[in-house]
Amino acid sequence: MLIRSMAPQVIVADEIGSIEDIEAINYAVCSGCKVIFTAHGYDFEDVVYNPVLGKLISKNIFKILIFLDNKKRGKIKNIYLLNKGCYEKVLLNEWERREAQDFRKSS
């Protein structure tokens, strides 16, 4: 009900992973909200085969998965772009190049 009455553009949450989280995320996305979430997972396969997080991926809710390095705080380890069941692992320098191009297009 809060999503309808407050009409947020973006919802951010930490450590998703329960069935209730999946239902709430699905509702938020179907209501037009953009979403940013964190979850625990060692690598892409770990997340895909997680019974709860895998459901979100199979519903094509996420566009990007970013994995942080567990040894160096705040350092990005891997980036995956998701598109309707397919994924592409992107090298960090390629990601930076794409971001720079997108920024130039929007300016």
C-alpha positions, -999 to +999 in steps of 0.1 A: +000+000+000+028+024+007+042+020-028+008+032-042+004+061-019+040+074-018+049+065-055+086+061-050+108+062-081+136+040-066+136+015-038+169+005-021+173-024+003+201-043+019+205-081+021+175-095+003+170-132+003+137-143+016+105-153-002+088-123+013+116-101-002+109-116-037+072-109-034+078-073-024+104-067-051+081-082-077+053-059-066+076-028-066+089-036-101+054-042-114+044-008-099+071+009-119+098+014-093+134+011-101+152-012-076+187-015-061+195-043-038+223-061-021+225-099-015+252-123-005+267-145-032+302-155-040+299-155-078+273-155-106+266-192-103+261-190-065+234-163-070+217-181-100+214-214-082+202-198-050+166-209-047+153-174-038+177-151-057+175-173-088+138-166-090+145-129-094+170-135-121+146-158-140+120-131-139+144-106-156+141-081-128+178-073-126+198-057-154+232-056-137+248-078-111+279-063-095+301-085-073+324-069-048+358-083-039+356-099-004+393-092+003+394-055-007+365-034+007+346-015-019+366-030-049+345-044-078+354-080-087+329-087-115+301-071-134+274-090-153+249-075-177+216-095-178+192-094-207+162-118-208+179-149-196+213-142-211+242-127-194+275-111-204+305-107-181+320-073-186+356-064-180+360-034-157+377-012-182+350-021-208+324-011-182+341+022-176+343+028-214+305+021-218+297+044-189+317+072-204+299+067-237+265+068-221+275+099-201+286+117-233+253+107-251+232+121-222+251+154-220 
